[in-house]
Amino acid sequence: MEFRVRDVLLVSSLYDSYILEEDGQLAENLDAEYYQLNLSYAPRITQVSTAESAWRRSRPDASIWSSP
């Protein structure tokens, strides 16, 4: 496998994030998929609620592009 996913950035409302976490479906599906592929660990899931927050999380140097 050439690339491995280590982090998943989930952009959703706090409510939707809570429902996915409580239901456990997202984490269970990731774990099951990684188990089937014989991979050692599933990716870490980080939740943000806005596109701006997602941009900042995905690009640590994104602050140089923000307007004053």
PDB file of N, CA, C, O and CB in Angstrom:
ATOM      1  N   MET A   1       0.844  -1.171   0.000  1.00  0.00           N
ATOM      2  CA  MET A   1       0.000   0.000   0.000  1.00  0.00           C
ATOM      3  C   MET A   1       0.890   1.236   0.000  1.00  0.00           C
ATOM      4  O   MET A   1       1.762   1.386   0.856  1.00  0.00           O
ATOM      5  CB  MET A   1      -0.961  -0.003   1.216  1.00  0.00           C
ATOM      6  N   GLU A   2       0.667   2.101  -0.950  1.00  0.00           N
ATOM      7  CA  GLU A   2       1.537   3.259  -1.117  1.00  0.00           C
ATOM      8  C   GLU A   2       1.289   4.353  -0.079  1.00  0.00           C
ATOM      9  O   GLU A   2       2.238   4.935   0.447  1.00  0.00           O
ATOM     10  CB  GLU A   2       1.359   3.828  -2.494  1.00  0.00           C
ATOM     11  N   PHE A   3       0.033   4.630   0.215  1.00  0.00           N
ATOM     12  CA  PHE A   3      -0.304   5.673   1.182  1.00  0.00           C
ATOM     13  C   PHE A   3      -1.224   5.115   2.257  1.00  0.00           C
ATOM     14  O   PHE A   3      -2.026   4.217   2.000  1.00  0.00           O
ATOM     15  CB  PHE A   3      -0.967   6.874   0.482  1.00  0.00           C
ATOM     16  N   ARG A   4      -1.101   5.650   3.452  1.00  0.00           N
ATOM     17  CA  ARG A   4      -1.985   5.250   4.548  1.00  0.00           C
ATOM     18  C   ARG A   4      -2.646   6.476   5.131  1.00  0.00           C
ATOM     19  O   ARG A   4      -2.008   7.513   5.313  1.00  0.00           O
ATOM     20  CB  ARG A   4      -1.212   4.482   5.639  1.00  0.00           C
ATOM     21  N   VAL A   5      -3.908   6.354   5.421  1.00  0.00           N
ATOM     22  CA  VAL A   5      -4.653   7.441   6.054  1.00  0.00           C
ATOM     23  C   VAL A   5      -4.369   7.381   7.540  1.00  0.00           C
ATOM     24  O   VAL A   5      -4.595   6.352   8.177  1.00  0.00           O
ATOM     25  CB  VAL A   5      -6.193   7.341   5.764  1.00  0.00           C
ATOM     26  N   ARG A   6      -3.878   8.467   8.094  1.00  0.00           N
ATOM     27  CA  ARG A   6      -3.577   8.508   9.528  1.00  0.00           C
ATOM     28  C   ARG A   6      -4.556   9.381  10.293  1.00  0.00           C
ATOM     29  O   ARG A   6      -4.803   9.158  11.478  1.00  0.00           O
ATOM     30  CB  ARG A   6      -2.166   9.012   9.753  1.00  0.00           C
ATOM     31  N   ASP A   7      -5.115  10.375   9.613  1.00  0.00           N
ATOM     32  CA  ASP A   7      -6.046  11.299  10.250  1.00  0.00           C
ATOM     33  C   ASP A   7      -7.242  11.523   9.338  1.00  0.00           C
ATOM     34  O   ASP A   7      -7.101  11.627   8.120  1.00  0.00           O
ATOM     35  CB  ASP A   7      -5.354  12.642  10.582  1.00  0.00           C
ATOM     36  N   VAL A   8      -8.425  11.594   9.950  1.00  0.00           N
ATOM     37  CA  VAL A   8      -9.648  11.923   9.233  1.00  0.00           C
ATOM     38  C   VAL A   8     -10.182  13.205   9.839  1.00  0.00           C
ATOM     39  O   VAL A   8     -10.346  13.306  11.054  1.00  0.00           O
ATOM     40  CB  VAL A   8     -10.705  10.761   9.308  1.00  0.00           C
ATOM     41  N   LEU A   9     -10.452  14.183   8.989  1.00  0.00           N
ATOM     42  CA  LEU A   9     -10.999  15.450   9.443  1.00  0.00           C
ATOM     43  C   LEU A   9     -12.489  15.448   9.127  1.00  0.00           C
ATOM     44  O   LEU A   9     -12.884  15.507   7.963  1.00  0.00           O
ATOM     45  CB  LEU A   9     -10.272  16.665   8.770  1.00  0.00           C
ATOM     46  N   LEU A  10     -13.308  15.379  10.165  1.00  0.00           N
ATOM     47  CA  LEU A  10     -14.758  15.320  10.027  1.00  0.00           C
ATOM     48  C   LEU A  10     -15.320  16.719  10.210  1.00  0.00           C
ATOM     49  O   LEU A  10     -15.232  17.292  11.296  1.00  0.00           O
ATOM     50  CB  LEU A  10     -15.384  14.329  11.051  1.00  0.00           C
ATOM     51  N   VAL A  11     -15.897  17.270   9.147  1.00  0.00           N
ATOM     52  CA  VAL A  11     -16.508  18.598   9.215  1.00  0.00           C
ATOM     53  C   VAL A  11     -18.014  18.379   9.330  1.00  0.00           C
ATOM     54  O   VAL A  11     -18.672  17.981   8.369  1.00  0.00           O
ATOM     55  CB  VAL A  11     -16.140  19.489   7.947  1.00  0.00           C
ATOM     56  N   SER A  12     -18.542  18.643  10.513  1.00  0.00           N
ATOM     57  CA  SER A  12     -19.960  18.425  10.770  1.00  0.00           C
ATOM     58  C   SER A  12     -20.403  19.279  11.945  1.00  0.00           C
ATOM     59  O   SER A  12     -19.587  19.829  12.684  1.00  0.00           O
ATOM     60  CB  SER A  12     -20.249  16.935  11.042  1.00  0.00           C
ATOM     61  N   SER A  13     -21.698  19.373  12.096  1.00  0.00           N
ATOM     62  CA  SER A  13     -22.213  20.098  13.250  1.00  0.00           C
ATOM     63  C   SER A  13     -21.867  19.311  14.518  1.00  0.00           C
ATOM     64  O   SER A  13     -21.587  18.114  14.460  1.00  0.00           O
ATOM     65  CB  SER A  13     -23.759  20.322  13.130  1.00  0.00           C
ATOM     66  N   LEU A  14     -21.888  19.984  15.631  1.00  0.00           N
ATOM     67  CA  LEU A  14     -21.608  19.299  16.897  1.00  0.00           C
ATOM     68  C   LEU A  14     -22.623  18.197  17.152  1.00  0.00           C
ATOM     69  O   LEU A  14     -22.278  17.138  17.676  1.00  0.00           O
ATOM     70  CB  LEU A  14     -21.610  20.297  18.063  1.00  0.00           C
ATOM     71  N   TYR A  15     -23.873  18.444  16.783  1.00  0.00           N
ATOM     72  CA  TYR A  15     -24.921  17.441  16.969  1.00  0.00           C
ATOM     73  C   TYR A  15     -24.637  16.197  16.137  1.00  0.00           C
ATOM     74  O   TYR A  15     -24.683  15.080  16.654  1.00  0.00           O
ATOM     75  CB  TYR A  15     -26.291  18.021  16.598  1.00  0.00           C
ATOM     76  N   ASP A  16     -24.341  16.382  14.847  1.00  0.00           N
ATOM     77  CA  ASP A  16     -24.061  15.237  13.980  1.00  0.00           C
ATOM     78  C   ASP A  16     -22.835  14.469  14.456  1.00  0.00           C
ATOM     79  O   ASP A  16     -22.814  13.238  14.422  1.00  0.00           O
ATOM     80  CB  ASP A  16     -23.858  15.700  12.538  1.00  0.00           C
ATOM     81  N   SER A  17     -21.829  15.188  14.893  1.00  0.00           N
ATOM     82  CA  SER A  17     -20.629  14.545  15.413  1.00  0.00           C
ATOM     83  C   SER A  17     -20.955  13.699  16.641  1.00  0.00           C
ATOM     84  O   SER A  17     -20.469  12.577  16.783  1.00  0.00           O
ATOM     85  CB  SER A  17     -19.567  15.595  15.759  1.00  0.00           C
ATOM     86  N   TYR A  18     -21.776  14.246  17.516  1.00  0.00           N
ATOM     87  CA  TYR A  18     -22.188  13.523  18.726  1.00  0.00           C
ATOM     88  C   TYR A  18     -22.960  12.259  18.358  1.00  0.00           C
ATOM     89  O   TYR A  18     -22.712  11.192  18.920  1.00  0.00           O
ATOM     90  CB  TYR A  18     -23.050  14.429  19.633  1.00  0.00           C
ATOM     91  N   ILE A  19     -23.887  12.377  17.424  1.00  0.00           N
ATOM     92  CA  ILE A  19     -24.688  11.221  17.013  1.00  0.00           C
ATOM     93  C   ILE A  19     -23.787  10.127  16.436  1.00  0.00           C
ATOM     94  O   ILE A  19     -23.948   8.953  16.769  1.00  0.00           O
ATOM     95  CB  ILE A  19     -25.756  11.641  15.974  1.00  0.00           C
ATOM     96  N   LEU A  20     -22.843  10.506  15.575  1.00  0.00           N
ATOM     97  CA  LEU A  20     -21.930   9.513  14.998  1.00  0.00           C
ATOM     98  C   LEU A  20     -21.082   8.841  16.070  1.00  0.00           C
ATOM     99  O   LEU A  20     -20.820   7.640  16.003  1.00  0.00           O
ATOM    100  CB  LEU A  20     -21.023  10.167  13.958  1.00  0.00           C
ATOM    101  N   GLU A  21     -20.657   9.621  17.057  1.00  0.00           N
ATOM    102  CA  GLU A  21     -19.835   9.063  18.123  1.00  0.00           C
ATOM    103  C   GLU A  21     -20.653   8.156  19.037  1.00  0.00           C
ATOM    104  O   GLU A  21     -20.207   7.068  19.402  1.00  0.00           O
ATOM    105  CB  GLU A  21     -19.193  10.183  18.934  1.00  0.00           C
ATOM    106  N   GLU A  22     -21.852   8.607  19.405  1.00  0.00           N
ATOM    107  CA  GLU A  22     -22.705   7.809  20.284  1.00  0.00           C
ATOM    108  C   GLU A  22     -23.137   6.510  19.610  1.00  0.00           C
ATOM    109  O   GLU A  22     -23.145   5.445  20.227  1.00  0.00           O
ATOM    110  CB  GLU A  22     -23.934   8.613  20.704  1.00  0.00           C
ATOM    111  N   ASP A  23     -23.493   6.620  18.343  1.00  0.00           N
ATOM    112  CA  ASP A  23     -23.916   5.450  17.588  1.00  0.00           C
ATOM    113  C   ASP A  23     -22.752   4.482  17.409  1.00  0.00           C
ATOM    114  O   ASP A  23     -22.945   3.266  17.369  1.00  0.00           O
ATOM    115  CB  ASP A  23     -24.483   5.864  16.223  1.00  0.00           C
ATOM    116  N   GLY A  24     -21.556   5.022  17.302  1.00  0.00           N
ATOM    117  CA  GLY A  24     -20.372   4.193  17.152  1.00  0.00           C
ATOM    118  C   GLY A  24     -20.174   3.657  15.755  1.00  0.00           C
ATOM    119  O   GLY A  24     -19.220   2.922  15.504  1.00  0.00           O
ATOM    120  N   GLN A  25     -21.057   4.011  14.843  1.00  0.00           N
ATOM    121  CA  GLN A  25     -21.017   3.449  13.502  1.00  0.00           C
ATOM    122  C   GLN A  25     -19.759   3.857  12.744  1.00  0.00           C
ATOM    123  O   GLN A  25     -19.148   3.025  12.073  1.00  0.00           O
ATOM    124  CB  GLN A  25     -22.243   3.873  12.728  1.00  0.00           C
ATOM    125  N   LEU A  26     -19.370   5.102  12.837  1.00  0.00           N
ATOM    126  CA  LEU A  26     -18.200   5.571  12.101  1.00  0.00           C
ATOM    127  C   LEU A  26     -16.933   4.855  12.568  1.00  0.00           C
ATOM    128  O   LEU A  26     -16.179   4.325  11.752  1.00  0.00           O
ATOM    129  CB  LEU A  26     -18.042   7.086  12.263  1.00  0.00           C
ATOM    130  N   ALA A  27     -16.704   4.842  13.855  1.00  0.00           N
ATOM    131  CA  ALA A  27     -15.504   4.189  14.400  1.00  0.00           C
ATOM    132  C   ALA A  27     -15.519   2.684  14.132  1.00  0.00           C
ATOM    133  O   ALA A  27     -14.486   2.100  13.805  1.00  0.00           O
ATOM    134  CB  ALA A  27     -15.394   4.449  15.912  1.00  0.00           C
ATOM    135  N   GLU A  28     -16.679   2.062  14.270  1.00  0.00           N
ATOM    136  CA  GLU A  28     -16.779   0.622  14.020  1.00  0.00           C
ATOM    137  C   GLU A  28     -16.478   0.291  12.563  1.00  0.00           C
ATOM    138  O   GLU A  28     -15.782  -0.683  12.273  1.00  0.00           O
ATOM    139  CB  GLU A  28     -18.173   0.111  14.394  1.00  0.00           C
ATOM    140  N   ASN A  29     -17.000   1.101  11.649  1.00  0.00           N
ATOM    141  CA  ASN A  29     -16.746   0.850  10.228  1.00  0.00           C
ATOM    142  C   ASN A  29     -15.271   1.016   9.893  1.00  0.00           C
ATOM    143  O   ASN A  29     -14.710   0.218   9.141  1.00  0.00           O
ATOM    144  CB  ASN A  29     -17.586   1.789   9.362  1.00  0.00           C
ATOM    145  N   LEU A  30     -14.643   2.043  10.443  1.00  0.00           N
ATOM    146  CA  LEU A  30     -13.209   2.232  10.210  1.00  0.00           C
ATOM    147  C   LEU A  30     -12.406   1.067  10.776  1.00  0.00           C
ATOM    148  O   LEU A  30     -11.519   0.535  10.109  1.00  0.00           O
ATOM    149  CB  LEU A  30     -12.734   3.553  10.833  1.00  0.00           C
ATOM    150  N   ASP A  31     -12.716   0.677  11.994  1.00  0.00           N
ATOM    151  CA  ASP A  31     -11.999  -0.436  12.614  1.00  0.00           C
ATOM    152  C   ASP A  31     -12.170  -1.725  11.811  1.00  0.00           C
ATOM    153  O   ASP A  31     -11.210  -2.467  11.604  1.00  0.00           O
ATOM    154  CB  ASP A  31     -12.485  -0.644  14.049  1.00  0.00           C
ATOM    155  N   ALA A  32     -13.396  -1.985  11.362  1.00  0.00           N
ATOM    156  CA  ALA A  32     -13.661  -3.205  10.602  1.00  0.00           C
ATOM    157  C   ALA A  32     -12.901  -3.199   9.279  1.00  0.00           C
ATOM    158  O   ALA A  32     -12.329  -4.214   8.881  1.00  0.00           O
ATOM    159  CB  ALA A  32     -15.166  -3.360  10.345  1.00  0.00           C
ATOM    160  N   GLU A  33     -12.897  -2.068   8.612  1.00  0.00           N
ATOM    161  CA  GLU A  33     -12.195  -1.967   7.326  1.00  0.00           C
ATOM    162  C   GLU A  33     -10.691  -2.172   7.502  1.00  0.00           C
ATOM    163  O   GLU A  33     -10.057  -2.886   6.725  1.00  0.00           O
ATOM    164  CB  GLU A  33     -12.467  -0.600   6.674  1.00  0.00           C
ATOM    165  N   TYR A  34     -10.135  -1.545   8.519  1.00  0.00           N
ATOM    166  CA  TYR A  34      -8.697  -1.699   8.766  1.00  0.00           C
ATOM    167  C   TYR A  34      -8.352  -3.120   9.190  1.00  0.00           C
ATOM    168  O   TYR A  34      -7.285  -3.627   8.845  1.00  0.00           O
ATOM    169  CB  TYR A  34      -8.233  -0.713   9.837  1.00  0.00           C
ATOM    170  N   TYR A  35      -9.247  -3.769   9.936  1.00  0.00           N
ATOM    171  CA  TYR A  35      -9.032  -5.161  10.331  1.00  0.00           C
ATOM    172  C   TYR A  35      -9.015  -6.069   9.097  1.00  0.00           C
ATOM    173  O   TYR A  35      -8.174  -6.960   8.981  1.00  0.00           O
ATOM    174  CB  TYR A  35     -10.128  -5.620  11.322  1.00  0.00           C
ATOM    175  N   GLN A  36      -9.958  -5.828   8.177  1.00  0.00           N
ATOM    176  CA  GLN A  36     -10.025  -6.636   6.954  1.00  0.00           C
ATOM    177  C   GLN A  36      -8.782  -6.464   6.096  1.00  0.00           C
ATOM    178  O   GLN A  36      -8.356  -7.397   5.415  1.00  0.00           O
ATOM    179  CB  GLN A  36     -11.262  -6.269   6.143  1.00  0.00           C
ATOM    180  N   LEU A  37      -8.203  -5.273   6.131  1.00  0.00           N
ATOM    181  CA  LEU A  37      -7.008  -5.007   5.335  1.00  0.00           C
ATOM    182  C   LEU A  37      -5.716  -5.376   6.060  1.00  0.00           C
ATOM    183  O   LEU A  37      -4.624  -5.164   5.533  1.00  0.00           O
ATOM    184  CB  LEU A  37      -6.969  -3.551   4.949  1.00  0.00           C
ATOM    185  N   ASN A  38      -5.838  -5.925   7.261  1.00  0.00           N
ATOM    186  CA  ASN A  38      -4.688  -6.312   8.082  1.00  0.00           C
ATOM    187  C   ASN A  38      -3.751  -5.141   8.367  1.00  0.00           C
ATOM    188  O   ASN A  38      -2.530  -5.296   8.367  1.00  0.00           O
ATOM    189  CB  ASN A  38      -3.917  -7.423   7.399  1.00  0.00           C
ATOM    190  N   LEU A  39      -4.333  -3.979   8.606  1.00  0.00           N
ATOM    191  CA  LEU A  39      -3.541  -2.803   8.954  1.00  0.00           C
ATOM    192  C   LEU A  39      -3.478  -2.682  10.470  1.00  0.00           C
ATOM    193  O   LEU A  39      -4.375  -3.132  11.183  1.00  0.00           O
ATOM    194  CB  LEU A  39      -4.139  -1.515   8.319  1.00  0.00           C
ATOM    195  N   SER A  40      -2.415  -2.074  10.943  1.00  0.00           N
ATOM    196  CA  SER A  40      -2.144  -2.083  12.376  1.00  0.00           C
ATOM    197  C   SER A  40      -3.026  -1.150  13.196  1.00  0.00           C
ATOM    198  O   SER A  40      -3.345  -1.468  14.342  1.00  0.00           O
ATOM    199  CB  SER A  40      -0.729  -1.727  12.604  1.00  0.00           C
ATOM    200  N   TYR A  41      -3.425  -0.018  12.648  1.00  0.00           N
ATOM    201  CA  TYR A  41      -4.247   0.897  13.441  1.00  0.00           C
ATOM    202  C   TYR A  41      -5.151   1.725  12.529  1.00  0.00           C
ATOM    203  O   TYR A  41      -4.812   2.024  11.384  1.00  0.00           O
ATOM    204  CB  TYR A  41      -3.357   1.824  14.299  1.00  0.00           C
ATOM    205  N   ALA A  42      -6.303   2.080  13.074  1.00  0.00           N
ATOM    206  CA  ALA A  42      -7.255   2.911  12.332  1.00  0.00           C
ATOM    207  C   ALA A  42      -6.867   4.376  12.488  1.00  0.00           C
ATOM    208  O   ALA A  42      -6.200   4.740  13.457  1.00  0.00           O
ATOM    209  CB  ALA A  42      -8.714   2.672  12.826  1.00  0.00           C
ATOM    210  N   PRO A  43      -7.274   5.215  11.551  1.00  0.00           N
ATOM    211  CA  PRO A  43      -6.918   6.626  11.637  1.00  0.00           C
ATOM    212  C   PRO A  43      -7.615   7.341  12.789  1.00  0.00           C
ATOM    213  O   PRO A  43      -8.658   6.906  13.276  1.00  0.00           O
ATOM    214  CB  PRO A  43      -7.251   7.316  10.342  1.00  0.00           C
ATOM    215  N   ARG A  44      -7.020   8.429  13.203  1.00  0.00           N
ATOM    216  CA  ARG A  44      -7.583   9.264  14.254  1.00  0.00           C
ATOM    217  C   ARG A  44      -8.620  10.186  13.611  1.00  0.00           C
ATOM    218  O   ARG A  44      -8.392  10.719  12.525  1.00  0.00           O
ATOM    219  CB  ARG A  44      -6.465  10.084  14.996  1.00  0.00           C
ATOM    220  N   ILE A  45      -9.755  10.372  14.280  1.00  0.00           N
ATOM    221  CA  ILE A  45     -10.819  11.227  13.765  1.00  0.00           C
ATOM    222  C   ILE A  45     -10.824  12.530  14.554  1.00  0.00           C
ATOM    223  O   ILE A  45     -10.904  12.528  15.782  1.00  0.00           O
ATOM    224  CB  ILE A  45     -12.204  10.518  13.851  1.00  0.00           C
ATOM    225  N   THR A  46     -10.738  13.651  13.822  1.00  0.00           N
ATOM    226  CA  THR A  46     -10.797  14.975  14.427  1.00  0.00           C
ATOM    227  C   THR A  46     -12.033  15.670  13.891  1.00  0.00           C
ATOM    228  O   THR A  46     -12.244  15.716  12.679  1.00  0.00           O
ATOM    229  CB  THR A  46      -9.504  15.805  14.130  1.00  0.00           C
ATOM    230  N   GLN A  47     -12.852  16.213  14.781  1.00  0.00           N
ATOM    231  CA  GLN A  47     -14.086  16.876  14.371  1.00  0.00           C
ATOM    232  C   GLN A  47     -13.948  18.378  14.483  1.00  0.00           C
ATOM    233  O   GLN A  47     -13.442  18.894  15.480  1.00  0.00           O
ATOM    234  CB  GLN A  47     -15.264  16.391  15.209  1.00  0.00           C
ATOM    235  N   VAL A  48     -14.404  19.083  13.450  1.00  0.00           N
ATOM    236  CA  VAL A  48     -14.522  20.543  13.464  1.00  0.00           C
ATOM    237  C   VAL A  48     -15.899  20.889  12.926  1.00  0.00           C
ATOM    238  O   VAL A  48     -16.513  20.094  12.215  1.00  0.00           O
ATOM    239  CB  VAL A  48     -13.384  21.233  12.614  1.00  0.00           C
ATOM    240  N   SER A  49     -16.386  22.088  13.271  1.00  0.00           N
ATOM    241  CA  SER A  49     -17.756  22.418  12.886  1.00  0.00           C
ATOM    242  C   SER A  49     -17.862  23.486  11.801  1.00  0.00           C
ATOM    243  O   SER A  49     -18.968  23.798  11.358  1.00  0.00           O
ATOM    244  CB  SER A  49     -18.508  22.872  14.086  1.00  0.00           C
ATOM    245  N   THR A  50     -16.744  24.049  11.365  1.00  0.00           N
ATOM    246  CA  THR A  50     -16.801  25.057  10.301  1.00  0.00           C
ATOM    247  C   THR A  50     -15.727  24.788   9.260  1.00  0.00           C
ATOM    248  O   THR A  50     -14.729  24.118   9.527  1.00  0.00           O
ATOM    249  CB  THR A  50     -16.636  26.476  10.881  1.00  0.00           C
ATOM    250  N   ALA A  51     -15.958  25.328   8.064  1.00  0.00           N
ATOM    251  CA  ALA A  51     -14.980  25.180   6.988  1.00  0.00           C
ATOM    252  C   ALA A  51     -13.682  25.910   7.337  1.00  0.00           C
ATOM    253  O   ALA A  51     -12.593  25.442   7.003  1.00  0.00           O
ATOM    254  CB  ALA A  51     -15.553  25.713   5.661  1.00  0.00           C
ATOM    255  N   GLU A  52     -13.802  27.044   8.001  1.00  0.00           N
ATOM    256  CA  GLU A  52     -12.606  27.790   8.401  1.00  0.00           C
ATOM    257  C   GLU A  52     -11.755  26.981   9.370  1.00  0.00           C
ATOM    258  O   GLU A  52     -10.530  26.944   9.248  1.00  0.00           O
ATOM    259  CB  GLU A  52     -12.998  29.128   9.038  1.00  0.00           C
ATOM    260  N   SER A  53     -12.402  26.341  10.323  1.00  0.00           N
ATOM    261  CA  SER A  53     -11.668  25.491  11.264  1.00  0.00           C
ATOM    262  C   SER A  53     -11.007  24.316  10.551  1.00  0.00           C
ATOM    263  O   SER A  53      -9.889  23.924  10.884  1.00  0.00           O
ATOM    264  CB  SER A  53     -12.606  24.976  12.360  1.00  0.00           C
ATOM    265  N   ALA A  54     -11.706  23.764   9.572  1.00  0.00           N
ATOM    266  CA  ALA A  54     -11.147  22.654   8.805  1.00  0.00           C
ATOM    267  C   ALA A  54      -9.909  23.110   8.042  1.00  0.00           C
ATOM    268  O   ALA A  54      -8.902  22.403   8.002  1.00  0.00           O
ATOM    269  CB  ALA A  54     -12.196  22.081   7.832  1.00  0.00           C
ATOM    270  N   TRP A  55      -9.986  24.284   7.441  1.00  0.00           N
ATOM    271  CA  TRP A  55      -8.844  24.821   6.700  1.00  0.00           C
ATOM    272  C   TRP A  55      -7.657  25.007   7.632  1.00  0.00           C
ATOM    273  O   TRP A  55      -6.533  24.639   7.289  1.00  0.00           O
ATOM    274  CB  TRP A  55      -9.210  26.160   6.023  1.00  0.00           C
ATOM    275  N   ARG A  56      -7.902  25.582   8.822  1.00  0.00           N
ATOM    276  CA  ARG A  56      -6.801  25.796   9.769  1.00  0.00           C
ATOM    277  C   ARG A  56      -6.204  24.480  10.241  1.00  0.00           C
ATOM    278  O   ARG A  56      -4.990  24.378  10.424  1.00  0.00           O
ATOM    279  CB  ARG A  56      -7.284  26.604  10.970  1.00  0.00           C
ATOM    280  N   ARG A  57      -7.042  23.478  10.439  1.00  0.00           N
ATOM    281  CA  ARG A  57      -6.534  22.168  10.881  1.00  0.00           C
ATOM    282  C   ARG A  57      -5.734  21.471   9.802  1.00  0.00           C
ATOM    283  O   ARG A  57      -4.738  20.807  10.088  1.00  0.00           O
ATOM    284  CB  ARG A  57      -7.681  21.276  11.312  1.00  0.00           C
ATOM    285  N   SER A  58      -6.172  21.622   8.551  1.00  0.00           N
ATOM    286  CA  SER A  58      -5.502  20.901   7.472  1.00  0.00           C
ATOM    287  C   SER A  58      -4.238  21.604   6.999  1.00  0.00           C
ATOM    288  O   SER A  58      -3.357  20.965   6.423  1.00  0.00           O
ATOM    289  CB  SER A  58      -6.446  20.721   6.310  1.00  0.00           C
ATOM    290  N   ARG A  59      -4.136  22.905   7.233  1.00  0.00           N
ATOM    291  CA  ARG A  59      -2.983  23.693   6.807  1.00  0.00           C
ATOM    292  C   ARG A  59      -2.466  24.512   7.977  1.00  0.00           C
ATOM    293  O   ARG A  59      -2.972  25.607   8.222  1.00  0.00           O
ATOM    294  CB  ARG A  59      -3.349  24.612   5.619  1.00  0.00           C
ATOM    295  N   PRO A  60      -1.489  24.022   8.697  1.00  0.00           N
ATOM    296  CA  PRO A  60      -0.988  24.779   9.848  1.00  0.00           C
ATOM    297  C   PRO A  60      -0.470  26.169   9.502  1.00  0.00           C
ATOM    298  O   PRO A  60      -0.488  27.066  10.346  1.00  0.00           O
ATOM    299  CB  PRO A  60       0.102  24.009  10.511  1.00  0.00           C
ATOM    300  N   ASP A  61      -0.011  26.355   8.273  1.00  0.00           N
ATOM    301  CA  ASP A  61       0.514  27.660   7.879  1.00  0.00           C
ATOM    302  C   ASP A  61      -0.544  28.511   7.180  1.00  0.00           C
ATOM    303  O   ASP A  61      -0.202  29.506   6.541  1.00  0.00           O
ATOM    304  CB  ASP A  61       1.720  27.485   6.968  1.00  0.00           C
ATOM    305  N   ALA A  62      -1.814  28.143   7.285  1.00  0.00           N
ATOM    306  CA  ALA A  62      -2.894  28.857   6.595  1.00  0.00           C
ATOM    307  C   ALA A  62      -3.101  30.266   7.112  1.00  0.00           C
ATOM    308  O   ALA A  62      -3.741  31.075   6.440  1.00  0.00           O
ATOM    309  CB  ALA A  62      -4.177  28.092   6.725  1.00  0.00           C
ATOM    310  N   SER A  63      -2.584  30.578   8.271  1.00  0.00           N
ATOM    311  CA  SER A  63      -2.786  31.914   8.822  1.00  0.00           C
ATOM    312  C   SER A  63      -2.138  32.999   7.947  1.00  0.00           C
ATOM    313  O   SER A  63      -2.541  34.160   8.016  1.00  0.00           O
ATOM    314  CB  SER A  63      -2.222  31.981  10.239  1.00  0.00           C
ATOM    315  N   ILE A  64      -1.160  32.644   7.143  1.00  0.00           N
ATOM    316  CA  ILE A  64      -0.535  33.649   6.273  1.00  0.00           C
ATOM    317  C   ILE A  64      -1.488  34.105   5.183  1.00  0.00           C
ATOM    318  O   ILE A  64      -1.268  35.154   4.578  1.00  0.00           O
ATOM    319  CB  ILE A  64       0.744  33.094   5.645  1.00  0.00           C
ATOM    320  N   TRP A  65      -2.567  33.324   4.909  1.00  0.00           N
ATOM    321  CA  TRP A  65      -3.526  33.676   3.883  1.00  0.00           C
ATOM    322  C   TRP A  65      -4.742  34.391   4.436  1.00  0.00           C
ATOM    323  O   TRP A  65      -5.563  34.893   3.669  1.00  0.00           O
ATOM    324  CB  TRP A  65      -3.955  32.452   3.151  1.00  0.00           C
ATOM    325  N   SER A  66      -4.873  34.447   5.747  1.00  0.00           N
ATOM    326  CA  SER A  66      -6.066  35.080   6.316  1.00  0.00           C
ATOM    327  C   SER A  66      -5.981  36.588   6.198  1.00  0.00           C
ATOM    328  O   SER A  66      -4.897  37.170   6.237  1.00  0.00           O
ATOM    329  CB  SER A  66      -6.245  34.678   7.783  1.00  0.00           C
ATOM    330  N   SER A  67      -7.132  37.208   6.053  1.00  0.00           N
ATOM    331  CA  SER A  67      -7.161  38.661   5.943  1.00  0.00           C
ATOM    332  C   SER A  67      -7.084  39.295   7.328  1.00  0.00           C
ATOM    333  O   SER A  67      -7.551  38.702   8.301  1.00  0.00           O
ATOM    334  CB  SER A  67      -8.433  39.126   5.207  1.00  0.00           C
ATOM    335  N   PRO A  68      -6.494  40.512   7.436  1.00  0.00           N
ATOM    336  CA  PRO A  68      -6.348  41.134   8.750  1.00  0.00           C
ATOM    337  C   PRO A  68      -7.658  41.603   9.327  1.00  0.00           C
ATOM    338  O   PRO A  68      -7.687  42.147  10.431  1.00  0.00           O
ATOM    339  CB  PRO A  68      -5.407  42.286   8.670  1.00  0.00           C
TER     340      PRO A  68
END
